[in-house]
Amino acid sequence: MIVPMKKVSLILLNRDKKDAMKVLRKAGVMHVETLQGKGTDFTAKKAAFAKVESAVSVLSTLKPDKAAKKHPVDLSYDDAVKKAEEINSYFSLRKESEELIAKNERELERFEKWGNIDPTDIAYLKEKGIFLSLYAISSQGYYKIPDEVKTILVNKDKNSCRFLLINENEDAAKNLPEEALPVSLPEASTVSLRACNEEERKKNESYGEKIQESLLYLDSLKKAAQKLEKEVEFETVCSGMETDGEETTSSLAWLRGFVPEPEISGLKNTAAENNWGLLIEDPTEEDPVPTKLKNSKAVQILYPVLDFLGTVPGYYEFDISAWFLLFLTIFFAMIFGDAGYGMLMLIIGGALAFKSKFVDKEKNIPPVITLLLLWAGATAVWGILNCSWFGIEYAKLPVFLQKLALPAFSPENPEKNMNLQIFCFILALIQMSIGHVLAFMRNLKQKSLKLLADIGALGMLWGMFFVVLCLIVSSERFPVKPVVIIMIAVGFILNFCFSNYEGSVGKSILESLKNIISVLLGVINYFSDIVSYIRLWAVALAGGAIAETVNTMAGPMLGNFLIFLGIILLVFGHGLNMVLNVLSVIVHGVRLNTLEFTSHVGMSWAGCKYEPFKE
């Protein structure tokens, strides 16, 4: 469920705001509206945080050595900031050094075939009245240069020549062939460029060593970064509070935010103890109300997935976490579709759970491991039902495994693929129907006639389900009967008349007429959304084909001296297939929940996560 929120405004004396914010942060219940920090304290804290965060980022890219792992050094807060400045300085110097080396290397590469070039020599000759210019031309083009043009051939190869042009007058260069290209002089001699690079590489190596040695302080820097982040947040709130514009002992400051309804009584007591003014209101639809989810421990295992995706339902939307978890589990199992893979993941998940509980002595098994065990178990069950074990041919499997398969999904059933397609479409019908039922219940609670639009949507959805079966599965087995056309037509009329209902049926119809193209396309969307679920069958089919191909390639090696290579191929091939399946779950399984399903619920995932101001 989405926890109800209250809009809260705190009013206090401007002179007491820092002490007050320490108390408020300790309470840790108020989600503060976005503020813009200002002032010297805020600027200093933000700059220090940027330095430490940058240093942590630099060190995190390095591979820690044994010394860093065994003997980390604890630094005080101030020393950590100084060390961060030092690390950033070394990193900046190393970057400048690398850029200079790269620049010099480009110049050396440009003059690689010219030998040693020194622009001071050219300048000296110019003072003596000898004007030289560098040119490059093709080997054939060089011999087309007129005899009256004085040149000095530096060297040549199969394709090109490099020469010096003696500029006795301004017209000398004009008499060269068009293909002759002038070569600009380097900023310094090639000898000095090489010497410079040699010196810079030594410096670069020294900077790298200094940065590597600083890995000893990484843990301390991370702690300092966390502390500074909190300090920046604190200064942002303190300096960003609105005031009455006066800097007197009696001037006021105020702060707005949102507090979960169950925490209001505690905040009232805190406000009374500290003599704050407190205004509590119900939020409006225009307010940026944060979303706090509260579910059972069973459903909370999905939270890492939602955090990874960055999806948060809006405060006025639905909490579909339970449905999301249920169907994503089904989708995961269908996409992997192999009992062998499921058993393997169960073993891995069980080992991780054992380590977490008995080795690391954690009170609770991490949600990610629990989620892995759930998905692995579902995959194993689904794989057993369709008799899929590491892509091994059905005829080669033990009889007892063959008997465990569900007859409709058994490989020996000639209609297996058709049955799986039907199952995918049934899943689509169930999930999207749940979405419209949720929308119906909301409108029923609000006593809005929009619920008739939800009934119409269900009619179109169920009607299109039978159309999909007819067009995709079998027109003979699932012919479109008149009742299907009636369901779609009546559903369309109800949806057309009431989908925009805001107290007037006439205005709702007029609004639908304004968007008639979108309304008509909406009917087609029901068809495409149902068909979209066939991706579960198609992706699983592709994964099974990959598994079979790996077995076919490795099979001949397992019976001879190449058995070692065969085992490597099996491990690599099936491992790669599992990785591809994980990507497929992210791309397809998550999409069906966050797009097809939620579009029928009426969700846009437009929420922001409840993040209280706390220590």
KAJORA-V255004 format. One record per residue. N is the residue number from 1. OMEGA is omega in radians with two decimals (NA if undefined). Layout:
# KAJORA-V255004
n->{N & N}
omega->{OMEGA & OMEGA}
This chain:
# KAJORA-V255004
n->{1 & 2 & 3 & 4 & 5 & 6 & 7 & 8 & 9 & 10 & 11 & 12 & 13 & 14 & 15 & 16 & 17 & 18 & 19 & 20 & 21 & 22 & 23 & 24 & 25 & 26 & 27 & 28 & 29 & 30 & 31 & 32 & 33 & 34 & 35 & 36 & 37 & 38 & 39 & 40 & 41 & 42 & 43 & 44 & 45 & 46 & 47 & 48 & 49 & 50 & 51 & 52 & 53 & 54 & 55 & 56 & 57 & 58 & 59 & 60 & 61 & 62 & 63 & 64 & 65 & 66 & 67 & 68 & 69 & 70 & 71 & 72 & 73 & 74 & 75 & 76 & 77 & 78 & 79 & 80 & 81 & 82 & 83 & 84 & 85 & 86 & 87 & 88 & 89 & 90 & 91 & 92 & 93 & 94 & 95 & 96 & 97 & 98 & 99 & 100 & 101 & 102 & 103 & 104 & 105 & 106 & 107 & 108 & 109 & 110 & 111 & 112 & 113 & 114 & 115 & 116 & 117 & 118 & 119 & 120 & 121 & 122 & 123 & 124 & 125 & 126 & 127 & 128 & 129 & 130 & 131 & 132 & 133 & 134 & 135 & 136 & 137 & 138 & 139 & 140 & 141 & 142 & 143 & 144 & 145 & 146 & 147 & 148 & 149 & 150 & 151 & 152 & 153 & 154 & 155 & 156 & 157 & 158 & 159 & 160 & 161 & 162 & 163 & 164 & 165 & 166 & 167 & 168 & 169 & 170 & 171 & 172 & 173 & 174 & 175 & 176 & 177 & 178 & 179 & 180 & 181 & 182 & 183 & 184 & 185 & 186 & 187 & 188 & 189 & 190 & 191 & 192 & 193 & 194 & 195 & 196 & 197 & 198 & 199 & 200 & 201 & 202 & 203 & 204 & 205 & 206 & 207 & 208 & 209 & 210 & 211 & 212 & 213 & 214 & 215 & 216 & 217 & 218 & 219 & 220 & 221 & 222 & 223 & 224 & 225 & 226 & 227 & 228 & 229 & 230 & 231 & 232 & 233 & 234 & 235 & 236 & 237 & 238 & 239 & 240 & 241 & 242 & 243 & 244 & 245 & 246 & 247 & 248 & 249 & 250 & 251 & 252 & 253 & 254 & 255 & 256 & 257 & 258 & 259 & 260 & 261 & 262 & 263 & 264 & 265 & 266 & 267 & 268 & 269 & 270 & 271 & 272 & 273 & 274 & 275 & 276 & 277 & 278 & 279 & 280 & 281 & 282 & 283 & 284 & 285 & 286 & 287 & 288 & 289 & 290 & 291 & 292 & 293 & 294 & 295 & 296 & 297 & 298 & 299 & 300 & 301 & 302 & 303 & 304 & 305 & 306 & 307 & 308 & 309 & 310 & 311 & 312 & 313 & 314 & 315 & 316 & 317 & 318 & 319 & 320 & 321 & 322 & 323 & 324 & 325 & 326 & 327 & 328 & 329 & 330 & 331 & 332 & 333 & 334 & 335 & 336 & 337 & 338 & 339 & 340 & 341 & 342 & 343 & 344 & 345 & 346 & 347 & 348 & 349 & 350 & 351 & 352 & 353 & 354 & 355 & 356 & 357 & 358 & 359 & 360 & 361 & 362 & 363 & 364 & 365 & 366 & 367 & 368 & 369 & 370 & 371 & 372 & 373 & 374 & 375 & 376 & 377 & 378 & 379 & 380 & 381 & 382 & 383 & 384 & 385 & 386 & 387 & 388 & 389 & 390 & 391 & 392 & 393 & 394 & 395 & 396 & 397 & 398 & 399 & 400 & 401 & 402 & 403 & 404 & 405 & 406 & 407 & 408 & 409 & 410 & 411 & 412 & 413 & 414 & 415 & 416 & 417 & 418 & 419 & 420 & 421 & 422 & 423 & 424 & 425 & 426 & 427 & 428 & 429 & 430 & 431 & 432 & 433 & 434 & 435 & 436 & 437 & 438 & 439 & 440 & 441 & 442 & 443 & 444 & 445 & 446 & 447 & 448 & 449 & 450 & 451 & 452 & 453 & 454 & 455 & 456 & 457 & 458 & 459 & 460 & 461 & 462 & 463 & 464 & 465 & 466 & 467 & 468 & 469 & 470 & 471 & 472 & 473 & 474 & 475 & 476 & 477 & 478 & 479 & 480 & 481 & 482 & 483 & 484 & 485 & 486 & 487 & 488 & 489 & 490 & 491 & 492 & 493 & 494 & 495 & 496 & 497 & 498 & 499 & 500 & 501 & 502 & 503 & 504 & 505 & 506 & 507 & 508 & 509 & 510 & 511 & 512 & 513 & 514 & 515 & 516 & 517 & 518 & 519 & 520 & 521 & 522 & 523 & 524 & 525 & 526 & 527 & 528 & 529 & 530 & 531 & 532 & 533 & 534 & 535 & 536 & 537 & 538 & 539 & 540 & 541 & 542 & 543 & 544 & 545 & 546 & 547 & 548 & 549 & 550 & 551 & 552 & 553 & 554 & 555 & 556 & 557 & 558 & 559 & 560 & 561 & 562 & 563 & 564 & 565 & 566 & 567 & 568 & 569 & 570 & 571 & 572 & 573 & 574 & 575 & 576 & 577 & 578 & 579 & 580 & 581 & 582 & 583 & 584 & 585 & 586 & 587 & 588 & 589 & 590 & 591 & 592 & 593 & 594 & 595 & 596 & 597 & 598 & 599 & 600 & 601 & 602 & 603 & 604 & 605 & 606 & 607 & 608 & 609 & 610 & 611 & 612 & 613 & 614 & 615}
omega->{3.06 & -3.07 & 3.10 & -3.12 & 3.01 & 3.07 & -3.02 & 3.02 & 3.11 & 3.11 & -3.10 & 3.12 & -3.09 & -3.10 & -3.08 & -2.94 & -3.14 & 3.09 & -3.14 & -3.14 & 3.06 & 3.11 & -3.14 & 3.13 & 3.11 & 3.09 & 3.01 & -3.12 & -3.00 & 3.01 & -3.04 & 3.05 & -3.10 & -3.13 & 3.10 & -3.12 & 3.13 & 3.11 & -3.07 & -3.14 & 3.14 & -3.12 & -3.13 & -3.14 & -3.13 & 3.12 & 3.13 & 3.12 & 3.14 & 3.14 & -3.10 & 3.13 & 3.10 & 3.13 & 3.10 & 3.12 & 3.13 & -3.08 & -3.10 & 3.14 & -3.08 & 3.08 & -3.09 & 3.10 & -3.08 & -3.12 & -3.13 & -3.14 & -3.03 & -3.03 & 3.08 & -3.08 & 3.08 & 3.11 & 3.00 & -3.11 & -3.11 & -3.14 & 3.12 & 3.12 & 3.11 & 3.12 & 3.10 & 3.10 & 3.14 & 3.14 & 3.13 & 3.12 & 3.11 & -3.14 & 3.13 & 3.13 & 3.12 & 3.12 & 3.10 & 3.13 & 3.14 & 3.12 & 3.12 & 3.11 & -3.13 & 3.13 & 3.13 & 3.13 & 3.10 & 3.11 & 3.12 & 3.11 & -3.14 & -3.10 & -3.10 & -3.08 & 3.12 & -3.04 & 3.13 & 3.14 & 3.11 & -3.12 & 3.11 & 3.08 & 3.12 & -3.14 & 3.13 & 3.13 & 3.13 & 3.10 & -3.13 & 3.09 & 3.10 & -3.08 & -3.12 & 3.06 & -3.12 & 3.13 & 3.02 & -3.11 & 3.10 & -3.10 & 3.14 & -3.10 & -3.09 & -3.09 & 3.05 & -3.14 & -3.12 & -3.09 & -3.10 & 3.09 & -3.09 & 3.14 & 3.02 & -3.13 & 3.12 & 3.04 & 3.11 & 3.03 & -3.03 & -3.00 & -3.01 & 3.09 & 3.05 & -3.07 & 3.06 & 3.10 & 3.09 & -3.04 & 3.10 & 3.09 & -3.08 & -3.07 & -3.07 & -3.11 & -3.12 & -3.11 & 3.09 & 3.05 & -3.10 & -3.09 & 3.11 & -3.07 & 3.10 & 3.13 & -3.13 & -3.12 & 3.06 & 3.13 & 3.13 & -3.14 & 3.13 & 3.09 & -3.13 & 3.10 & 3.11 & 3.13 & 3.12 & -3.14 & 3.12 & 3.12 & -3.13 & 3.09 & 3.08 & 3.10 & -3.12 & 3.11 & 3.12 & 3.11 & 3.13 & 3.12 & 3.13 & 3.13 & 3.13 & 3.12 & -3.10 & 3.07 & 3.10 & -3.05 & -3.03 & -3.12 & 3.12 & 3.13 & 3.10 & 3.10 & 3.12 & 3.12 & 3.11 & 3.13 & -3.14 & 3.12 & 3.10 & 3.13 & 3.08 & 3.10 & -3.14 & -3.14 & 3.10 & -3.14 & -3.10 & -3.07 & -3.10 & 3.12 & 3.08 & 3.12 & 3.12 & 3.04 & -3.12 & 3.12 & 3.12 & -3.11 & -3.11 & 3.14 & -3.03 & 3.01 & -3.14 & -3.02 & 3.13 & 3.11 & -3.08 & -3.10 & 3.07 & -3.10 & -3.14 & -3.10 & -3.06 & -3.09 & 3.10 & 3.12 & 3.10 & 3.14 & 3.12 & 3.14 & -3.14 & -3.13 & -3.05 & 3.09 & 3.06 & 2.93 & -3.04 & 3.08 & -3.11 & -3.12 & 2.98 & -3.14 & 3.07 & -3.13 & 3.12 & -3.10 & 3.11 & -3.04 & 3.10 & -3.12 & 3.03 & -3.14 & 3.07 & -3.11 & 3.08 & 3.13 & 3.14 & -3.11 & -3.10 & 3.11 & 3.11 & -3.01 & 3.09 & 3.12 & 3.13 & 3.10 & 3.12 & -3.13 & -3.10 & -3.11 & 3.11 & 3.09 & 3.08 & -3.09 & -3.11 & 3.09 & -3.09 & 2.92 & -3.09 & -3.05 & -3.10 & 3.13 & 3.11 & -3.13 & -3.11 & -3.05 & 3.08 & 3.07 & 3.11 & -3.12 & 3.11 & -3.12 & -3.11 & -3.12 & 3.06 & 2.96 & -3.05 & -3.12 & 3.11 & 3.09 & 3.14 & 3.13 & 3.14 & 3.11 & 3.08 & 3.11 & 3.13 & 3.14 & 3.10 & 3.12 & 3.12 & 3.11 & 3.11 & 3.13 & -3.11 & -3.03 & -2.97 & 3.12 & 3.14 & 3.09 & 3.11 & -3.09 & -3.14 & 3.07 & -3.14 & -3.12 & -3.11 & -3.14 & 3.10 & 3.13 & 3.10 & 3.13 & 3.13 & -3.11 & 3.12 & 3.12 & 3.12 & 3.11 & 3.14 & 3.14 & -3.13 & 3.12 & 3.09 & -3.10 & 3.12 & 3.03 & 3.10 & -3.09 & 3.13 & 3.10 & -3.14 & -3.14 & -3.08 & -3.08 & -3.10 & 3.14 & 3.07 & -3.08 & -3.09 & 3.07 & 3.10 & -3.10 & 3.13 & -3.07 & 3.03 & -3.06 & -3.10 & -3.08 & -3.13 & 3.13 & 3.14 & 3.09 & -3.10 & -3.14 & -3.09 & -3.09 & 3.11 & 3.12 & 3.11 & 3.09 & 3.11 & 3.14 & 3.10 & -3.14 & 3.08 & 3.06 & 3.13 & -3.12 & -3.11 & -3.06 & -3.11 & 3.05 & 3.08 & 3.12 & -3.12 & 3.07 & 3.09 & 3.11 & 3.11 & -3.12 & 3.10 & -3.12 & 3.08 & 3.12 & -3.14 & -3.13 & -3.13 & 3.12 & 3.04 & 3.13 & 3.07 & 3.07 & 3.10 & 3.07 & 3.10 & 3.12 & 3.09 & 3.11 & 3.12 & -3.13 & -3.13 & 3.10 & 3.13 & 3.09 & 3.14 & 3.06 & 3.12 & 3.12 & -3.13 & -3.04 & -3.04 & -3.04 & -3.10 & 3.11 & 3.12 & -3.10 & -3.11 & 3.13 & 3.12 & -3.12 & -3.12 & -3.11 & 3.11 & 3.13 & 3.13 & 3.12 & -3.12 & -3.09 & 3.14 & 3.11 & 3.14 & -3.12 & 3.13 & -3.14 & -3.14 & -3.04 & -2.97 & -3.08 & 3.14 & -3.05 & 3.06 & 3.12 & -3.12 & 3.14 & -3.13 & 3.13 & 3.11 & 3.12 & 3.14 & 3.13 & 3.09 & 3.11 & 3.12 & -3.11 & -3.01 & -3.13 & 3.12 & 3.14 & 3.13 & 3.10 & 3.11 & 3.11 & 3.12 & 3.14 & 3.09 & 3.11 & -3.08 & 3.13 & 3.12 & -3.14 & -3.11 & -3.10 & 3.11 & 3.10 & 3.12 & 3.12 & -3.06 & -3.13 & 3.10 & 3.12 & 3.12 & 3.11 & 3.09 & 3.14 & 3.10 & 3.14 & 3.13 & 3.13 & 3.10 & 3.13 & -3.14 & -3.13 & -3.07 & -3.06 & -3.11 & -3.11 & -3.01 & -3.10 & -3.13 & -3.05 & 3.12 & -3.08 & -3.14 & 3.10 & 3.12 & 3.13 & 3.11 & 3.14 & 3.12 & -3.12 & -3.13 & -3.08 & -3.14 & 3.07 & 3.10 & 3.13 & 3.12 & 3.10 & 3.11 & 3.11 & 3.09 & 3.10 & 3.13 & 3.09 & 3.14 & -3.06 & -3.00 & -3.11 & 3.13 & -3.14 & -3.11 & 3.13 & -3.02 & -3.12 & -3.07 & -3.08 & -3.04 & 3.07 & 3.11 & 3.02 & -3.07 & -3.12 & 3.09 & -3.12 & -3.06 & -3.06 & 2.98 & -3.05 & 3.07 & -3.14 & -3.06 & 3.04 & -3.04 & -3.13 & NA}
